[in-house]
Each structure stands twice: as C-alpha cells, then as structure tokens.
Amino acid sequence: MILLVLGLTASPLLTGAAFADAKAPSPPEPWQIVPQAPAPNVPGSPQTPAPTVPGGSGDINATEAGVAQVVDGFWKKHFTENFPGRQYTSPRVAGAYVGTSGPRCGGAPSAPNNAFYCPAGDFLAWDQNLMTTGYQKIGDSWIYLVISHEWGHAIQNRISRAQVSPAADLQADCLAGATLAGAQRDGTLKKDAGDDKEIADTLTAVADKTPWTNSSSHGNAQQRIAAYNKGTQGGVKACL
C-alpha cells in the first residue's frame, strides 16, 4: 500500500514544530473563487462530491469544497489536451477526517495530521486538524496547495508511468502550480496580494531539511518552491 502524503511515505505530513517560525496572516487576503455557471451534467461524467468535515468550520468546509471544484474543473477542461488519447475521470474527494477516523487505504488506517491520495481507492483525504492549523498559521493558500498537490498525485495515477518523475512529490508541486495558475487564466480563480508568500510559506513548512534523494523524500524548501514555480510558468507539460 502506498500513501501519497505530499510524499510517498505513510509518515505524518507535519508536526507542531513545522509551524514554529510561521506567523499568522494579518489579516489573510484570500484567494477568490470566481462564480461560474453550473456545468451541464453529462451522463457518465463523475461528479466530485463536496467534502464534509465532522464538527469543522463552515468557512473551511466551504473553502475546501470550492478548491476541489476549481481543481477538478481545471483538469476536466485541460487533461486531454495535455495527455492526448487519455480521458480524465475525477478522483473521489473523501474530504476531511479527524485523527485516525479517516478512510482506510489498501487496509491501512488514516494517519493524524496528514493529507494523502490513495491510488488503491482513487480518492483524496486530509485531517481537518492539519487544514485548520495551516489556515490559521499561514492562510487559505495552505488549503489550495494541499488539495491541488494531492490532486497532482491523482493525475500521476492517470498518465503513462514514463511521464511520472521519480521525484513524485516535486512533480506534484509542479502540477499544483500549473493547476492554480491555469485556473486563474481560465477565470475560475483570482489571486490576491500576499498569496505568493503564503504558497512559499506552505511549501517551506512541508519541506524536508535535505534535498530530494529518493522516493521517500519530499525535497527541501528551495526545490519545492522551484517546482511549484515551474508549473505556474510553464504549465502542465513543463512538469513532465
């Protein structure tokens, strides 16, 4: 069983120390999801359910649901043009859990303070404590980055293995950058002042202390930021 947890290990994504140097936004300037006309419900086209959070914040619930819709919408629109001959299907958004109450992946339990894509079940999930802490310490860009990154792992599971980098997490960072920048170009997302710093702070918080060297490494902060920027500047194909 492989848990892709902003990386390829089943270890927790963060510990409390990861936010030791992070400062709370004052005040955060949120990304803005641009309202769109509802897309027609095409028969046979899977719909991404909105995530739900047991006892969670309504604002965070709404943000997570909105991010999932924006990211899924980008890939519905652009997957085939980037991967000719392949059709996109939406992964299931299992959404938020708390502690060890999340969905199992290949028989393994969910881990606290984690976010992951499960290839065996083709779904994404995240611990709401992780999302809440990141939002409070860094801002809403934390939520955008975590979800678009894990969606990048779902995309890796849908393309040729030859197109998947051994540095799978850096590639997922790149795909996250391509997704969020592409959604801005599509007009479904608007970025505000301060969002770039929040993204950099998020990537720094989840980075390893050493450079990427093997499949269990996430990459250091400089590598993760560079990979994300590569996607924003060059699009999906720059990540392959």
N, C-alpha and C positions, 0 to 999 in steps of 0.2 A: 504494500500500500504506500502510495506517495501522497503526502500532504504538501501542496504548494503554498507555503505560508510566507508570502512576499519572499519566498525562497523555496528550497527543496527539502527542508527538514521539518520534522514534527515538533521542533522546539518552540517555546513561546516567542512571539514576534518581538515583544518588548518586556522590559522590567521597569520598575519605577524609576531607576537610575537613568533611563533613556531620556527622561524629560528634565533632568537635573538643571540643565543650563537653558532650558526653553522658557521664554517669557509669554505670559498670556497676552493675547492681542488686546489693543486698547484704542478703540474698540475694533473688532474684526470687520473688515469690509468684504461682505460675502460675494461669492460668485452669484450670478443671476441666471436662472434658467428661463429662457425666453418661451412664453406660452406658444404652443403650436396647435394647429387644427388637428383633431384626432385623426389618426391614420385609419383607412378602411380595414376592417377585419377580414383578411384574406383567408379563405378556408384552407386549413392545413398549415397555416403560419402560426408557430407557437407564440404565445403572448408571455411576456415577462411579468410575473406577479410582483406586486409591491411587497417589499419586506415588512415584517412586523416585529416589534420589539416588546417583549413582555415587560410591562411597567416602565417603559422607556419614555424619553422626552418626545413630545409631539413634534417639536421643531426638528429634532434629529431624525425622527421617523420620516418626516416629510422630505428632509434633505436626502436621506439615503434612497428613498423611493424615487425622487427626482433624478438623482445621479444615475441610478440603474437604468432609468428610462432614456436618459440622454446618451449614455454609453451604448446601450443596446441599439438605439436609433442610429447612431453613427455606423455601427458595424452592419446593420441591416442595409444601410444605404451604400456602404463602400467596400464590403468584404469581397464581393465577386470581382470588382474592378481591380483589386489588389491581388486576388488569387483566382485568376481565370479558370473556369471549368469546375470550380467548387461552389457549393451553395451554403449559405450561412443558416445555422439554426441557433436560436437563443439558448444559452445555458439557463438552468433554473436558478432563481435567486432564493435561496433558503433564508437569507436575511440574517437577523441578529439572534444571538443567544446570550446567555449569561453563564460564565464559569464552564462547567462540564455538561451543561444541558443541551448543547447543540447537536446537530445531526451527526451521525457516525459516517465515516468514510472508509469503505472497504473493511468494516468491522472495527476500526479504531475510533475511540471516542474523541470528541472535540476537545481542544486544549484551551484553557483560560487565557485571556489577553492575546488572542490570536485572530488572524484572518486567513482564509485559505480558499483555494479552488480544489475541488475533489474530482479528479478525472474519472474515477470509477462510477460516481453518480452524476457527473456533469452538472455540478452546482457550486455556487459561491456561498460562503457564510462568514460571519465575523462576530466576535464577542463585543457586545454593546459597551462593556466597560472600556475596551480599547478605543472604540469610536468616541465615547464621551470624554475620555481623558485627552485624546488627541485634539478634539474640538476645543476643549477648554484651554489647553496649553498653547495651541498653535493657531487654530481657526478652522473654518469649514473646508479649506483646501486639503486638510488631512483626509476628510471623507472622500473627496473627489479622487485623490491619489490612490487611496487604499482600494476603492472599488474598481477604478479603471485599471490598476495594476493587476488585480486578481482576474479581471476580465481578459487581460492580456494573456494570462496562463490558459484561459479557456480557448483563446484564439490559437495558441500554440498546439492545443489538442485537436485543432480542426484543420491544420495545414500539414504539408509534407514534412516528415521528420528532418529532411535535409535542410529545411528552412528554419529549423529551431536551433538557436545558438546553444552551445554547451553552457554559456553563462546565461542560463534561462531567466534569472531574476533581473539582470541588467536589460535583457531584451524585453521583458515585461514592463520595465520602467520606460523604455523607449516607446513601446506600443501605447502606454498610458499617455505619454506626451503627444504622440500622434493623434490619439483619440480626442483629448481635450482641446488641442489646437484645431483639429478638424471640425469639432462641434462648434467652435467659435466661427470658423469660416462658413459653416452651414447655417449659422444664425440661430442655433438652438441654445447657445451658451454665450454669456458675456462675462469677461474678466474685468475685475476692478483693481484699482491701485492696491498694492500690498499682497496680491495673490501670488506673484512670483516668489516673494520672500517666504510666504507660507509653504509653498511647494518645496523650496530648498530646505527649509527647516524640517519639513516632514521627512524628506529623503535623508537628511542628516541624522534624524532621530532613529530611523530604522536601519541605518548603515552598519556594516561591520567595521571594526577598527583596522582591519588589514585589507589589502586589495583582493579582488576575486582570484581564487586559485583553483577551486574545484567546485563540484556540483552542490556542495553544502554551504557555499559562501554566497552572501548577498552582494558583496562588493562594498568598497568604502564610500564615504560621502561624495568624494570628488567623482568617482566612477558612476555613482547612481545619478548625480545631478547631470553629468555629461551625457549619460544615456537618455535621460528624460529630454534634455535639450535637443539631442539629435533627432528624436521623434517629432518634437514641435517644429523643428526647422525643415526636416526632410520628409516628414510623413511616414506612412507605414512601410513603404519599400526601403527606406533608409535603415529600418530596424532589422532587415532580413540578412 
